[in-house]
Amino acid sequence: MKECAVECANKNKKCANKECRLWIRHKEDLNCSLIAIDRHGPMTLHQVGERLDLTYARIKQIQDIALEKIDKEEVRNELFVLADGTF
């Protein structure tokens, strides 16, 4: 876990560093996405949206785009392996 998240968790104090890329507007998780994940484990799209102040629909769009990129990357890797002749 990132140093600042560990410090906030140990002190049970919400993070004030809004410039951190892990900062979220959710006081119950001390404003830290790493703490949210540590405390709650896998979350629903609704829970993620609540923490990021986005709608379920927007979170779903972001997820779909990310999965599409992953699929494309896997296809590229497979093509590279085939073109290279190694497995």
PyMOL Python script that loads the backbone (N, CA, C, O; Angstrom):
from pymol import cmd

cmd.read_pdbstr("""\
ATOM      1  N   MET A   1       0.848  -1.173   0.000  1.00  0.00           N
ATOM      2  CA  MET A   1       0.000   0.000   0.000  1.00  0.00           C
ATOM      3  C   MET A   1       0.894   1.235   0.000  1.00  0.00           C
ATOM      4  O   MET A   1       1.970   1.235   0.597  1.00  0.00           O
ATOM      5  N   LYS A   2       0.444   2.268  -0.664  1.00  0.00           N
ATOM      6  CA  LYS A   2       1.205   3.510  -0.755  1.00  0.00           C
ATOM      7  C   LYS A   2       1.425   4.104   0.635  1.00  0.00           C
ATOM      8  O   LYS A   2       0.570   3.987   1.512  1.00  0.00           O
ATOM      9  N   GLU A   3       2.579   4.741   0.826  1.00  0.00           N
ATOM     10  CA  GLU A   3       2.970   5.267   2.132  1.00  0.00           C
ATOM     11  C   GLU A   3       1.911   6.167   2.757  1.00  0.00           C
ATOM     12  O   GLU A   3       1.598   6.036   3.940  1.00  0.00           O
ATOM     13  N   CYS A   4       1.357   7.086   1.956  1.00  0.00           N
ATOM     14  CA  CYS A   4       0.394   8.020   2.539  1.00  0.00           C
ATOM     15  C   CYS A   4      -0.882   7.291   2.970  1.00  0.00           C
ATOM     16  O   CYS A   4      -1.507   7.682   3.956  1.00  0.00           O
ATOM     17  N   ALA A   5      -1.276   6.244   2.251  1.00  0.00           N
ATOM     18  CA  ALA A   5      -2.465   5.467   2.631  1.00  0.00           C
ATOM     19  C   ALA A   5      -2.215   4.738   3.946  1.00  0.00           C
ATOM     20  O   ALA A   5      -3.098   4.671   4.801  1.00  0.00           O
ATOM     21  N   VAL A   6      -1.028   4.200   4.102  1.00  0.00           N
ATOM     22  CA  VAL A   6      -0.683   3.513   5.352  1.00  0.00           C
ATOM     23  C   VAL A   6      -0.715   4.499   6.510  1.00  0.00           C
ATOM     24  O   VAL A   6      -1.237   4.195   7.582  1.00  0.00           O
ATOM     25  N   GLU A   7      -0.155   5.681   6.286  1.00  0.00           N
ATOM     26  CA  GLU A   7      -0.141   6.706   7.334  1.00  0.00           C
ATOM     27  C   GLU A   7      -1.561   7.117   7.718  1.00  0.00           C
ATOM     28  O   GLU A   7      -1.879   7.214   8.904  1.00  0.00           O
ATOM     29  N   CYS A   8      -2.417   7.358   6.720  1.00  0.00           N
ATOM     30  CA  CYS A   8      -3.805   7.746   7.004  1.00  0.00           C
ATOM     31  C   CYS A   8      -4.548   6.622   7.725  1.00  0.00           C
ATOM     32  O   CYS A   8      -5.315   6.881   8.653  1.00  0.00           O
ATOM     33  N   ALA A   9      -4.328   5.393   7.309  1.00  0.00           N
ATOM     34  CA  ALA A   9      -4.998   4.255   7.939  1.00  0.00           C
ATOM     35  C   ALA A   9      -4.546   4.090   9.390  1.00  0.00           C
ATOM     36  O   ALA A   9      -5.365   3.842  10.275  1.00  0.00           O
ATOM     37  N   ASN A  10      -3.249   4.228   9.628  1.00  0.00           N
ATOM     38  CA  ASN A  10      -2.728   4.084  10.989  1.00  0.00           C
ATOM     39  C   ASN A  10      -3.257   5.166  11.922  1.00  0.00           C
ATOM     40  O   ASN A  10      -3.540   4.903  13.091  1.00  0.00           O
ATOM     41  N   LYS A  11      -3.391   6.386  11.401  1.00  0.00           N
ATOM     42  CA  LYS A  11      -3.885   7.498  12.210  1.00  0.00           C
ATOM     43  C   LYS A  11      -5.408   7.593  12.181  1.00  0.00           C
ATOM     44  O   LYS A  11      -5.998   8.374  12.927  1.00  0.00           O
ATOM     45  N   ASN A  12      -6.048   6.793  11.312  1.00  0.00           N
ATOM     46  CA  ASN A  12      -7.493   6.845  11.101  1.00  0.00           C
ATOM     47  C   ASN A  12      -7.937   8.288  10.812  1.00  0.00           C
ATOM     48  O   ASN A  12      -8.917   8.788  11.365  1.00  0.00           O
ATOM     49  N   LYS A  13      -7.171   8.928   9.921  1.00  0.00           N
ATOM     50  CA  LYS A  13      -7.389  10.321   9.566  1.00  0.00           C
ATOM     51  C   LYS A  13      -7.548  10.431   8.064  1.00  0.00           C
ATOM     52  O   LYS A  13      -6.761   9.862   7.308  1.00  0.00           O
ATOM     53  N   LYS A  14      -8.576  11.171   7.621  1.00  0.00           N
ATOM     54  CA  LYS A  14      -8.803  11.282   6.183  1.00  0.00           C
ATOM     55  C   LYS A  14      -7.662  12.030   5.507  1.00  0.00           C
ATOM     56  O   LYS A  14      -7.052  12.928   6.087  1.00  0.00           O
ATOM     57  N   CYS A  15      -7.394  11.642   4.282  1.00  0.00           N
ATOM     58  CA  CYS A  15      -6.302  12.215   3.500  1.00  0.00           C
ATOM     59  C   CYS A  15      -6.668  13.628   3.041  1.00  0.00           C
ATOM     60  O   CYS A  15      -7.782  13.871   2.576  1.00  0.00           O
ATOM     61  N   ALA A  16      -5.741  14.533   3.174  1.00  0.00           N
ATOM     62  CA  ALA A  16      -5.954  15.912   2.763  1.00  0.00           C
ATOM     63  C   ALA A  16      -5.293  16.216   1.422  1.00  0.00           C
ATOM     64  O   ALA A  16      -5.456  17.311   0.886  1.00  0.00           O
ATOM     65  N   ASN A  17      -4.549  15.254   0.878  1.00  0.00           N
ATOM     66  CA  ASN A  17      -3.801  15.472  -0.359  1.00  0.00           C
ATOM     67  C   ASN A  17      -4.696  15.230  -1.577  1.00  0.00           C
ATOM     68  O   ASN A  17      -4.699  14.136  -2.142  1.00  0.00           O
ATOM     69  N   LYS A  18      -5.446  16.242  -1.974  1.00  0.00           N
ATOM     70  CA  LYS A  18      -6.367  16.110  -3.105  1.00  0.00           C
ATOM     71  C   LYS A  18      -5.640  15.967  -4.442  1.00  0.00           C
ATOM     72  O   LYS A  18      -6.264  15.631  -5.449  1.00  0.00           O
ATOM     73  N   GLU A  19      -4.352  16.214  -4.461  1.00  0.00           N
ATOM     74  CA  GLU A  19      -3.561  16.078  -5.689  1.00  0.00           C
ATOM     75  C   GLU A  19      -3.170  14.624  -5.952  1.00  0.00           C
ATOM     76  O   GLU A  19      -2.760  14.283  -7.062  1.00  0.00           O
ATOM     77  N   CYS A  20      -3.293  13.779  -4.953  1.00  0.00           N
ATOM     78  CA  CYS A  20      -2.945  12.362  -5.096  1.00  0.00           C
ATOM     79  C   CYS A  20      -3.911  11.694  -6.078  1.00  0.00           C
ATOM     80  O   CYS A  20      -5.118  11.929  -6.007  1.00  0.00           O
ATOM     81  N   ARG A  21      -3.410  10.885  -6.970  1.00  0.00           N
ATOM     82  CA  ARG A  21      -4.275  10.222  -7.957  1.00  0.00           C
ATOM     83  C   ARG A  21      -5.174   9.169  -7.314  1.00  0.00           C
ATOM     84  O   ARG A  21      -6.106   8.683  -7.955  1.00  0.00           O
ATOM     85  N   LEU A  22      -4.914   8.818  -6.082  1.00  0.00           N
ATOM     86  CA  LEU A  22      -5.730   7.832  -5.371  1.00  0.00           C
ATOM     87  C   LEU A  22      -6.800   8.479  -4.495  1.00  0.00           C
ATOM     88  O   LEU A  22      -7.602   7.777  -3.879  1.00  0.00           O
ATOM     89  N   TRP A  23      -6.820   9.813  -4.432  1.00  0.00           N
ATOM     90  CA  TRP A  23      -7.762  10.529  -3.581  1.00  0.00           C
ATOM     91  C   TRP A  23      -9.175  10.399  -4.128  1.00  0.00           C
ATOM     92  O   TRP A  23      -9.396  10.549  -5.329  1.00  0.00           O
ATOM     93  N   ILE A  24     -10.131  10.121  -3.247  1.00  0.00           N
ATOM     94  CA  ILE A  24     -11.548  10.062  -3.612  1.00  0.00           C
ATOM     95  C   ILE A  24     -12.354  10.858  -2.596  1.00  0.00           C
ATOM     96  O   ILE A  24     -11.923  11.038  -1.457  1.00  0.00           O
ATOM     97  N   ARG A  25     -13.507  11.325  -3.004  1.00  0.00           N
ATOM     98  CA  ARG A  25     -14.359  12.099  -2.099  1.00  0.00           C
ATOM     99  C   ARG A  25     -15.275  11.140  -1.352  1.00  0.00           C
ATOM    100  O   ARG A  25     -16.467  11.046  -1.645  1.00  0.00           O
ATOM    101  N   HIS A  26     -14.707  10.432  -0.389  1.00  0.00           N
ATOM    102  CA  HIS A  26     -15.489   9.471   0.385  1.00  0.00           C
ATOM    103  C   HIS A  26     -14.866   9.373   1.774  1.00  0.00           C
ATOM    104  O   HIS A  26     -13.941   8.591   1.996  1.00  0.00           O
ATOM    105  N   LYS A  27     -15.378  10.168   2.700  1.00  0.00           N
ATOM    106  CA  LYS A  27     -14.796  10.282   4.041  1.00  0.00           C
ATOM    107  C   LYS A  27     -14.748   8.956   4.782  1.00  0.00           C
ATOM    108  O   LYS A  27     -13.821   8.710   5.554  1.00  0.00           O
ATOM    109  N   GLU A  28     -15.748   8.091   4.553  1.00  0.00           N
ATOM    110  CA  GLU A  28     -15.790   6.815   5.269  1.00  0.00           C
ATOM    111  C   GLU A  28     -14.574   5.945   4.962  1.00  0.00           C
ATOM    112  O   GLU A  28     -14.188   5.097   5.767  1.00  0.00           O
ATOM    113  N   ASP A  29     -13.973   6.163   3.789  1.00  0.00           N
ATOM    114  CA  ASP A  29     -12.765   5.422   3.410  1.00  0.00           C
ATOM    115  C   ASP A  29     -11.533   6.316   3.483  1.00  0.00           C
ATOM    116  O   ASP A  29     -10.540   6.076   2.797  1.00  0.00           O
ATOM    117  N   LEU A  30     -11.602   7.343   4.315  1.00  0.00           N
ATOM    118  CA  LEU A  30     -10.504   8.271   4.569  1.00  0.00           C
ATOM    119  C   LEU A  30     -10.001   8.940   3.294  1.00  0.00           C
ATOM    120  O   LEU A  30      -8.829   9.301   3.194  1.00  0.00           O
ATOM    121  N   ASN A  31     -10.897   9.103   2.320  1.00  0.00           N
ATOM    122  CA  ASN A  31     -10.608   9.759   1.040  1.00  0.00           C
ATOM    123  C   ASN A  31      -9.507   9.061   0.230  1.00  0.00           C
ATOM    124  O   ASN A  31      -8.789   9.715  -0.526  1.00  0.00           O
ATOM    125  N   CYS A  32      -9.376   7.772   0.380  1.00  0.00           N
ATOM    126  CA  CYS A  32      -8.314   7.043  -0.319  1.00  0.00           C
ATOM    127  C   CYS A  32      -8.873   5.786  -0.978  1.00  0.00           C
ATOM    128  O   CYS A  32      -9.507   4.960  -0.322  1.00  0.00           O
ATOM    129  N   SER A  33      -8.633   5.650  -2.277  1.00  0.00           N
ATOM    130  CA  SER A  33      -9.135   4.471  -2.983  1.00  0.00           C
ATOM    131  C   SER A  33      -8.456   3.191  -2.501  1.00  0.00           C
ATOM    132  O   SER A  33      -9.088   2.135  -2.486  1.00  0.00           O
ATOM    133  N   LEU A  34      -7.196   3.259  -2.111  1.00  0.00           N
ATOM    134  CA  LEU A  34      -6.517   2.059  -1.607  1.00  0.00           C
ATOM    135  C   LEU A  34      -7.123   1.591  -0.290  1.00  0.00           C
ATOM    136  O   LEU A  34      -7.261   0.390  -0.056  1.00  0.00           O
ATOM    137  N   ILE A  35      -7.476   2.522   0.552  1.00  0.00           N
ATOM    138  CA  ILE A  35      -8.108   2.156   1.819  1.00  0.00           C
ATOM    139  C   ILE A  35      -9.490   1.567   1.554  1.00  0.00           C
ATOM    140  O   ILE A  35      -9.896   0.611   2.214  1.00  0.00           O
ATOM    141  N   ALA A  36     -10.216   2.140   0.585  1.00  0.00           N
ATOM    142  CA  ALA A  36     -11.537   1.610   0.229  1.00  0.00           C
ATOM    143  C   ALA A  36     -11.425   0.164  -0.237  1.00  0.00           C
ATOM    144  O   ALA A  36     -12.217  -0.685   0.171  1.00  0.00           O
ATOM    145  N   ILE A  37     -10.454  -0.113  -1.081  1.00  0.00           N
ATOM    146  CA  ILE A  37     -10.259  -1.469  -1.590  1.00  0.00           C
ATOM    147  C   ILE A  37      -9.847  -2.407  -0.454  1.00  0.00           C
ATOM    148  O   ILE A  37     -10.331  -3.535  -0.366  1.00  0.00           O
ATOM    149  N   ASP A  38      -8.964  -1.937   0.400  1.00  0.00           N
ATOM    150  CA  ASP A  38      -8.504  -2.752   1.525  1.00  0.00           C
ATOM    151  C   ASP A  38      -9.655  -3.079   2.477  1.00  0.00           C
ATOM    152  O   ASP A  38      -9.759  -4.202   2.971  1.00  0.00           O
ATOM    153  N   ARG A  39     -10.505  -2.108   2.726  1.00  0.00           N
ATOM    154  CA  ARG A  39     -11.614  -2.312   3.666  1.00  0.00           C
ATOM    155  C   ARG A  39     -12.757  -3.132   3.093  1.00  0.00           C
ATOM    156  O   ARG A  39     -13.366  -3.931   3.804  1.00  0.00           O
ATOM    157  N   HIS A  40     -13.055  -2.941   1.810  1.00  0.00           N
ATOM    158  CA  HIS A  40     -14.268  -3.525   1.236  1.00  0.00           C
ATOM    159  C   HIS A  40     -14.028  -4.632   0.221  1.00  0.00           C
ATOM    160  O   HIS A  40     -14.960  -5.361  -0.118  1.00  0.00           O
ATOM    161  N   GLY A  41     -12.818  -4.774  -0.265  1.00  0.00           N
ATOM    162  CA  GLY A  41     -12.548  -5.771  -1.288  1.00  0.00           C
ATOM    163  C   GLY A  41     -13.254  -5.408  -2.583  1.00  0.00           C
ATOM    164  O   GLY A  41     -13.459  -4.227  -2.863  1.00  0.00           O
ATOM    165  N   PRO A  42     -13.632  -6.414  -3.383  1.00  0.00           N
ATOM    166  CA  PRO A  42     -14.330  -6.126  -4.643  1.00  0.00           C
ATOM    167  C   PRO A  42     -15.614  -5.333  -4.386  1.00  0.00           C
ATOM    168  O   PRO A  42     -16.352  -5.611  -3.441  1.00  0.00           O
ATOM    169  N   MET A  43     -15.863  -4.347  -5.241  1.00  0.00           N
ATOM    170  CA  MET A  43     -17.045  -3.505  -5.083  1.00  0.00           C
ATOM    171  C   MET A  43     -17.887  -3.532  -6.354  1.00  0.00           C
ATOM    172  O   MET A  43     -17.390  -3.819  -7.443  1.00  0.00           O
ATOM    173  N   THR A  44     -19.154  -3.232  -6.193  1.00  0.00           N
ATOM    174  CA  THR A  44     -20.053  -3.144  -7.344  1.00  0.00           C
ATOM    175  C   THR A  44     -19.784  -1.838  -8.083  1.00  0.00           C
ATOM    176  O   THR A  44     -19.127  -0.936  -7.564  1.00  0.00           O
ATOM    177  N   LEU A  45     -20.303  -1.756  -9.297  1.00  0.00           N
ATOM    178  CA  LEU A  45     -20.150  -0.520 -10.066  1.00  0.00           C
ATOM    179  C   LEU A  45     -20.852   0.640  -9.362  1.00  0.00           C
ATOM    180  O   LEU A  45     -20.398   1.781  -9.437  1.00  0.00           O
ATOM    181  N   HIS A  46     -21.946   0.352  -8.689  1.00  0.00           N
ATOM    182  CA  HIS A  46     -22.646   1.390  -7.932  1.00  0.00           C
ATOM    183  C   HIS A  46     -21.766   1.921  -6.796  1.00  0.00           C
ATOM    184  O   HIS A  46     -21.708   3.130  -6.570  1.00  0.00           O
ATOM    185  N   GLN A  47     -21.087   1.028  -6.088  1.00  0.00           N
ATOM    186  CA  GLN A  47     -20.209   1.438  -4.993  1.00  0.00           C
ATOM    187  C   GLN A  47     -19.028   2.261  -5.512  1.00  0.00           C
ATOM    188  O   GLN A  47     -18.639   3.254  -4.897  1.00  0.00           O
ATOM    189  N   VAL A  48     -18.465   1.846  -6.639  1.00  0.00           N
ATOM    190  CA  VAL A  48     -17.355   2.584  -7.229  1.00  0.00           C
ATOM    191  C   VAL A  48     -17.832   3.976  -7.650  1.00  0.00           C
ATOM    192  O   VAL A  48     -17.152   4.969  -7.393  1.00  0.00           O
ATOM    193  N   GLY A  49     -18.992   4.048  -8.292  1.00  0.00           N
ATOM    194  CA  GLY A  49     -19.551   5.325  -8.705  1.00  0.00           C
ATOM    195  C   GLY A  49     -19.788   6.262  -7.544  1.00  0.00           C
ATOM    196  O   GLY A  49     -19.540   7.463  -7.647  1.00  0.00           O
ATOM    197  N   GLU A  50     -20.266   5.720  -6.438  1.00  0.00           N
ATOM    198  CA  GLU A  50     -20.497   6.525  -5.246  1.00  0.00           C
ATOM    199  C   GLU A  50     -19.193   7.127  -4.741  1.00  0.00           C
ATOM    200  O   GLU A  50     -19.156   8.296  -4.357  1.00  0.00           O
ATOM    201  N   ARG A  51     -18.142   6.349  -4.740  1.00  0.00           N
ATOM    202  CA  ARG A  51     -16.858   6.821  -4.235  1.00  0.00           C
ATOM    203  C   ARG A  51     -16.203   7.834  -5.174  1.00  0.00           C
ATOM    204  O   ARG A  51     -15.481   8.721  -4.721  1.00  0.00           O
ATOM    205  N   LEU A  52     -16.451   7.707  -6.473  1.00  0.00           N
ATOM    206  CA  LEU A  52     -15.839   8.612  -7.446  1.00  0.00           C
ATOM    207  C   LEU A  52     -16.768   9.744  -7.851  1.00  0.00           C
ATOM    208  O   LEU A  52     -16.416  10.569  -8.694  1.00  0.00           O
ATOM    209  N   ASP A  53     -17.946   9.784  -7.256  1.00  0.00           N
ATOM    210  CA  ASP A  53     -18.948  10.806  -7.558  1.00  0.00           C
ATOM    211  C   ASP A  53     -19.334  10.768  -9.045  1.00  0.00           C
ATOM    212  O   ASP A  53     -19.466  11.804  -9.697  1.00  0.00           O
ATOM    213  N   LEU A  54     -19.510   9.543  -9.559  1.00  0.00           N
ATOM    214  CA  LEU A  54     -19.940   9.315 -10.934  1.00  0.00           C
ATOM    215  C   LEU A  54     -21.144   8.389 -10.926  1.00  0.00           C
ATOM    216  O   LEU A  54     -21.381   7.680  -9.948  1.00  0.00           O
ATOM    217  N   THR A  55     -21.899   8.393 -12.002  1.00  0.00           N
ATOM    218  CA  THR A  55     -23.065   7.519 -12.085  1.00  0.00           C
ATOM    219  C   THR A  55     -22.635   6.093 -12.406  1.00  0.00           C
ATOM    220  O   THR A  55     -21.533   5.844 -12.894  1.00  0.00           O
ATOM    221  N   TYR A  56     -23.540   5.174 -12.118  1.00  0.00           N
ATOM    222  CA  TYR A  56     -23.317   3.770 -12.479  1.00  0.00           C
ATOM    223  C   TYR A  56     -23.062   3.655 -13.974  1.00  0.00           C
ATOM    224  O   TYR A  56     -22.169   2.924 -14.402  1.00  0.00           O
ATOM    225  N   ALA A  57     -23.856   4.386 -14.775  1.00  0.00           N
ATOM    226  CA  ALA A  57     -23.730   4.303 -16.232  1.00  0.00           C
ATOM    227  C   ALA A  57     -22.338   4.735 -16.691  1.00  0.00           C
ATOM    228  O   ALA A  57     -21.762   4.110 -17.581  1.00  0.00           O
ATOM    229  N   ARG A  58     -21.793   5.794 -16.093  1.00  0.00           N
ATOM    230  CA  ARG A  58     -20.462   6.260 -16.482  1.00  0.00           C
ATOM    231  C   ARG A  58     -19.393   5.249 -16.074  1.00  0.00           C
ATOM    232  O   ARG A  58     -18.458   4.996 -16.833  1.00  0.00           O
ATOM    233  N   ILE A  59     -19.523   4.680 -14.900  1.00  0.00           N
ATOM    234  CA  ILE A  59     -18.569   3.655 -14.463  1.00  0.00           C
ATOM    235  C   ILE A  59     -18.614   2.463 -15.413  1.00  0.00           C
ATOM    236  O   ILE A  59     -17.572   1.900 -15.746  1.00  0.00           O
ATOM    237  N   LYS A  60     -19.808   2.073 -15.853  1.00  0.00           N
ATOM    238  CA  LYS A  60     -19.977   0.965 -16.797  1.00  0.00           C
ATOM    239  C   LYS A  60     -19.298   1.292 -18.119  1.00  0.00           C
ATOM    240  O   LYS A  60     -18.643   0.430 -18.704  1.00  0.00           O
ATOM    241  N   GLN A  61     -19.443   2.531 -18.603  1.00  0.00           N
ATOM    242  CA  GLN A  61     -18.777   2.944 -19.840  1.00  0.00           C
ATOM    243  C   GLN A  61     -17.262   2.831 -19.710  1.00  0.00           C
ATOM    244  O   GLN A  61     -16.590   2.328 -20.610  1.00  0.00           O
ATOM    245  N   ILE A  62     -16.738   3.299 -18.598  1.00  0.00           N
ATOM    246  CA  ILE A  62     -15.297   3.241 -18.367  1.00  0.00           C
ATOM    247  C   ILE A  62     -14.830   1.790 -18.316  1.00  0.00           C
ATOM    248  O   ILE A  62     -13.786   1.453 -18.874  1.00  0.00           O
ATOM    249  N   GLN A  63     -15.592   0.937 -17.655  1.00  0.00           N
ATOM    250  CA  GLN A  63     -15.250  -0.482 -17.573  1.00  0.00           C
ATOM    251  C   GLN A  63     -15.237  -1.111 -18.970  1.00  0.00           C
ATOM    252  O   GLN A  63     -14.309  -1.843 -19.314  1.00  0.00           O
ATOM    253  N   ASP A  64     -16.257  -0.827 -19.765  1.00  0.00           N
ATOM    254  CA  ASP A  64     -16.337  -1.398 -21.108  1.00  0.00           C
ATOM    255  C   ASP A  64     -15.158  -0.964 -21.976  1.00  0.00           C
ATOM    256  O   ASP A  64     -14.601  -1.775 -22.716  1.00  0.00           O
ATOM    257  N   ILE A  65     -14.782   0.299 -21.890  1.00  0.00           N
ATOM    258  CA  ILE A  65     -13.634   0.804 -22.654  1.00  0.00           C
ATOM    259  C   ILE A  65     -12.355   0.106 -22.205  1.00  0.00           C
ATOM    260  O   ILE A  65     -11.538  -0.290 -23.036  1.00  0.00           O
ATOM    261  N   ALA A  66     -12.180  -0.046 -20.893  1.00  0.00           N
ATOM    262  CA  ALA A  66     -10.979  -0.712 -20.365  1.00  0.00           C
ATOM    263  C   ALA A  66     -10.914  -2.164 -20.815  1.00  0.00           C
ATOM    264  O   ALA A  66      -9.852  -2.648 -21.206  1.00  0.00           O
ATOM    265  N   LEU A  67     -12.042  -2.861 -20.762  1.00  0.00           N
ATOM    266  CA  LEU A  67     -12.064  -4.266 -21.184  1.00  0.00           C
ATOM    267  C   LEU A  67     -11.779  -4.398 -22.680  1.00  0.00           C
ATOM    268  O   LEU A  67     -11.116  -5.341 -23.112  1.00  0.00           O
ATOM    269  N   GLU A  68     -12.285  -3.449 -23.463  1.00  0.00           N
ATOM    270  CA  GLU A  68     -12.010  -3.468 -24.903  1.00  0.00           C
ATOM    271  C   GLU A  68     -10.519  -3.282 -25.166  1.00  0.00           C
ATOM    272  O   GLU A  68      -9.947  -3.950 -26.027  1.00  0.00           O
ATOM    273  N   LYS A  69      -9.895  -2.376 -24.426  1.00  0.00           N
ATOM    274  CA  LYS A  69      -8.451  -2.152 -24.574  1.00  0.00           C
ATOM    275  C   LYS A  69      -7.667  -3.394 -24.176  1.00  0.00           C
ATOM    276  O   LYS A  69      -6.680  -3.741 -24.825  1.00  0.00           O
ATOM    277  N   ILE A  70      -8.098  -4.063 -23.117  1.00  0.00           N
ATOM    278  CA  ILE A  70      -7.424  -5.295 -22.686  1.00  0.00           C
ATOM    279  C   ILE A  70      -7.540  -6.361 -23.771  1.00  0.00           C
ATOM    280  O   ILE A  70      -6.559  -7.034 -24.091  1.00  0.00           O
ATOM    281  N   ASP A  71      -8.732  -6.516 -24.336  1.00  0.00           N
ATOM    282  CA  ASP A  71      -8.932  -7.495 -25.401  1.00  0.00           C
ATOM    283  C   ASP A  71      -8.037  -7.195 -26.589  1.00  0.00           C
ATOM    284  O   ASP A  71      -7.431  -8.105 -27.154  1.00  0.00           O
ATOM    285  N   LYS A  72      -7.946  -5.922 -26.976  1.00  0.00           N
ATOM    286  CA  LYS A  72      -7.090  -5.542 -28.106  1.00  0.00           C
ATOM    287  C   LYS A  72      -5.626  -5.840 -27.799  1.00  0.00           C
ATOM    288  O   LYS A  72      -4.890  -6.313 -28.665  1.00  0.00           O
ATOM    289  N   GLU A  73      -5.206  -5.566 -26.572  1.00  0.00           N
ATOM    290  CA  GLU A  73      -3.823  -5.829 -26.179  1.00  0.00           C
ATOM    291  C   GLU A  73      -3.529  -7.322 -26.218  1.00  0.00           C
ATOM    292  O   GLU A  73      -2.451  -7.727 -26.651  1.00  0.00           O
ATOM    293  N   GLU A  74      -4.471  -8.145 -25.772  1.00  0.00           N
ATOM    294  CA  GLU A  74      -4.271  -9.595 -25.814  1.00  0.00           C
ATOM    295  C   GLU A  74      -4.155 -10.078 -27.255  1.00  0.00           C
ATOM    296  O   GLU A  74      -3.325 -10.937 -27.551  1.00  0.00           O
ATOM    297  N   VAL A  75      -4.974  -9.539 -28.151  1.00  0.00           N
ATOM    298  CA  VAL A  75      -4.913  -9.913 -29.565  1.00  0.00           C
ATOM    299  C   VAL A  75      -3.568  -9.494 -30.153  1.00  0.00           C
ATOM    300  O   VAL A  75      -2.948 -10.257 -30.894  1.00  0.00           O
ATOM    301  N   ARG A  76      -3.114  -8.278 -29.823  1.00  0.00           N
ATOM    302  CA  ARG A  76      -1.807  -7.818 -30.314  1.00  0.00           C
ATOM    303  C   ARG A  76      -0.693  -8.745 -29.838  1.00  0.00           C
ATOM    304  O   ARG A  76       0.200  -9.097 -30.608  1.00  0.00           O
ATOM    305  N   ASN A  77      -0.750  -9.136 -28.570  1.00  0.00           N
ATOM    306  CA  ASN A  77       0.276 -10.023 -28.033  1.00  0.00           C
ATOM    307  C   ASN A  77       0.254 -11.375 -28.737  1.00  0.00           C
ATOM    308  O   ASN A  77       1.308 -11.935 -29.039  1.00  0.00           O
ATOM    309  N   GLU A  78      -0.946 -11.905 -29.001  1.00  0.00           N
ATOM    310  CA  GLU A  78      -1.052 -13.181 -29.706  1.00  0.00           C
ATOM    311  C   GLU A  78      -0.491 -13.070 -31.114  1.00  0.00           C
ATOM    312  O   GLU A  78       0.212 -13.971 -31.570  1.00  0.00           O
ATOM    313  N   LEU A  79      -0.791 -11.976 -31.813  1.00  0.00           N
ATOM    314  CA  LEU A  79      -0.280 -11.781 -33.166  1.00  0.00           C
ATOM    315  C   LEU A  79       1.232 -11.660 -33.152  1.00  0.00           C
ATOM    316  O   LEU A  79       1.900 -12.189 -34.040  1.00  0.00           O
ATOM    317  N   PHE A  80       1.784 -10.972 -32.160  1.00  0.00           N
ATOM    318  CA  PHE A  80       3.231 -10.823 -32.056  1.00  0.00           C
ATOM    319  C   PHE A  80       3.879 -12.181 -31.857  1.00  0.00           C
ATOM    320  O   PHE A  80       4.902 -12.470 -32.478  1.00  0.00           O
ATOM    321  N   VAL A  81       3.314 -13.008 -31.014  1.00  0.00           N
ATOM    322  CA  VAL A  81       3.865 -14.332 -30.759  1.00  0.00           C
ATOM    323  C   VAL A  81       3.830 -15.166 -32.029  1.00  0.00           C
ATOM    324  O   VAL A  81       4.799 -15.855 -32.349  1.00  0.00           O
ATOM    325  N   LEU A  82       2.715 -15.107 -32.758  1.00  0.00           N
ATOM    326  CA  LEU A  82       2.603 -15.875 -33.992  1.00  0.00           C
ATOM    327  C   LEU A  82       3.573 -15.370 -35.051  1.00  0.00           C
ATOM    328  O   LEU A  82       4.178 -16.169 -35.766  1.00  0.00           O
ATOM    329  N   ALA A  83       3.728 -14.063 -35.158  1.00  0.00           N
ATOM    330  CA  ALA A  83       4.635 -13.481 -36.151  1.00  0.00           C
ATOM    331  C   ALA A  83       6.083 -13.792 -35.801  1.00  0.00           C
ATOM    332  O   ALA A  83       6.915 -13.975 -36.690  1.00  0.00           O
ATOM    333  N   ASP A  84       6.377 -13.850 -34.535  1.00  0.00           N
ATOM    334  CA  ASP A  84       7.719 -14.116 -34.066  1.00  0.00           C
ATOM    335  C   ASP A  84       8.085 -15.586 -34.228  1.00  0.00           C
ATOM    336  O   ASP A  84       9.260 -15.940 -34.325  1.00  0.00           O
ATOM    337  N   GLY A  85       7.065 -16.433 -34.256  1.00  0.00           N
ATOM    338  CA  GLY A  85       7.304 -17.855 -34.417  1.00  0.00           C
ATOM    339  C   GLY A  85       7.576 -18.580 -33.104  1.00  0.00           C
ATOM    340  O   GLY A  85       7.816 -19.788 -33.100  1.00  0.00           O
ATOM    341  N   THR A  86       7.539 -17.854 -31.999  1.00  0.00           N
ATOM    342  CA  THR A  86       7.767 -18.482 -30.690  1.00  0.00           C
ATOM    343  C   THR A  86       6.465 -18.521 -29.922  1.00  0.00           C
ATOM    344  O   THR A  86       5.519 -17.792 -30.220  1.00  0.00           O
ATOM    345  N   PHE A  87       6.438 -19.380 -28.937  1.00  0.00           N
ATOM    346  CA  PHE A  87       5.226 -19.503 -28.120  1.00  0.00           C
ATOM    347  C   PHE A  87       5.495 -19.214 -26.686  1.00  0.00           C
ATOM    348  O   PHE A  87       4.583 -19.273 -25.862  1.00  0.00           O
TER     349      PHE A  87
END
""", "prot")
cmd.dss("prot")
cmd.show_as("cartoon", "prot")
cmd.util.cbc("prot")
cmd.orient("prot")
